[in-house]
């Protein structure tokens, strides 16, 4: 439904930091995206040790941001900026994302599901799969910037 350029136009990250390559499906409660750059030696989140599995949180956060942007667009509004407040109950079944077995299945499938939300905060669950196998899952809390000074 959207390619990298279409996603980049709807999330805060630009260039290589926009990690998602393709939107597969979305509805008001769920989004599914694909990323393919996890083996790239120039990946912006790669360390000397490789692309650590904890970067799955950033993939999920970008999927949630895209979801918010699409929801706002569908409602004829502008998306509010959001900030990742926490990642909880994160389960990783791999150490690294760049050395996952079976390179022929070279896509990460990112699914984020909105669990709750209001004008100030959102809660998503997420899971990331590679070749049908879950490599990461957890929950994200997002705080929205409603333009109100604290």
N, C-alpha and C positions, 0 to 999 in steps of 0.2 A: 504494500500500500504506500509506503514511503521508502525512499532510498536514503543514503547517508546525508545528502544535501538537504533533503526535506526534514530529516531529523535535526540536523545542525541548526536549521532555521527556527526550531522550536525548543531547544534546550540551551542552557547558559554556556556550555562549552563549545569551543571552536577548534577547527583544525584537527590535529591528531588527538586532542583531548576529548573530542566527541567520539566515544568508544563504540557506539551502536551503528551497525551498517544497514539494517533493514527492519522495518516494522512489519510484522507478520499479521497481527490481528489486535483489535482492541474493542472494548465496550465500556460502559460507565464504571465497571468494577474491576476490569482486568486489562492488562497489556502483555503482549508477547513480542519480543524482538530477537534479532540475531546479531551476533558480533563475530567477526572473523579475524581480527588483528591480534589475537592473543599470542601468536607465535612470532610476531614481528620483532626482530632484534631492536628496532627503534621505537618500540611501544613506550609512550611517555611515562608509564608507571613501572616500567621494568627496572629492577635493581641489578647489581652485579651478580646476584644469585638467581636471577630470572624474574618472571612475572609471578609474584607470590599470590596464593589463592585468596588472601584477604582482599585483593583488588576486586573480587567479586562484588563487594559492597558498593564500589563505585559504579560498576555495571548496573546493579539493581537501582541505585539512586538515580542514574540517568534515565532508566526506564520509567521510574516513578515521575521524574520531571517531565518527560515526554507525555506521559499519561495526563498530567495536570495541564500541560499546554494544549493537548487535544481536547480535553474537556472544556477548557476556557474558550477555545476556538469554536467548538460546537455550540456554545452558549452565546456566541457573539461578543465575548469579553476578552480582555488581555489577561494572560496568566500572571499570577502574583509570584514574585521571586520566593523561592523556598530554600531552606537551609537544613541540611542533615543534622538532626539533633542527637540521634543515637541509632546504633545498630545493636540489636539484642538477639539472644538465642541463636547466634550465628553458628552454623555447623559446616565444617569444611571436610570434604572427604579426599582432598588432594593437598599437597604442599604447594604445588605450582600449577598455573594454568597454561604455561607455555610448553610443558612436556607431557600433557595428557596422552595416554595411549591412543592408538588408532588415528593417526593424523589424517587419514582419508575422510574421517568424519569431522572435518575441521571447522565446525561452527559451535559457538556457545549459544544456547537458547536461554533467554532471560525472560522469566515470567514474574510479574509483580501484580499483586491483587490488593486493592484498597479494602481495608477492613473497617475503618472508621475515619471520620473527619468532620471538621467544622471550618469556620472562616479563619481560624488561627493555626490549626495543626491537622496533620494527616498521619495515619498509620497504615503501613503496607506490610504484607508478607511477601517474601520473594523466594525463588528457587532458580538455580542455574544448572543446566544440563549440558552434557557433552556426549553425543552418541546415545542419547536416551538414558544416560546414567547421571544421577544428581551429583554435582560436585560442590554445591554450596546452597544453603538456605538460611533463612532468618527473618527478622522483622526490622523495619525501618520506621523511625519517627521523624517527621518533617515539620518544621515550624515555618509558617508562612509569614512573610513580611507584608502586613496589611497597611503599611504606611503610618502606623501609630507609634509615636515615641514612647518609650517606657519611662 
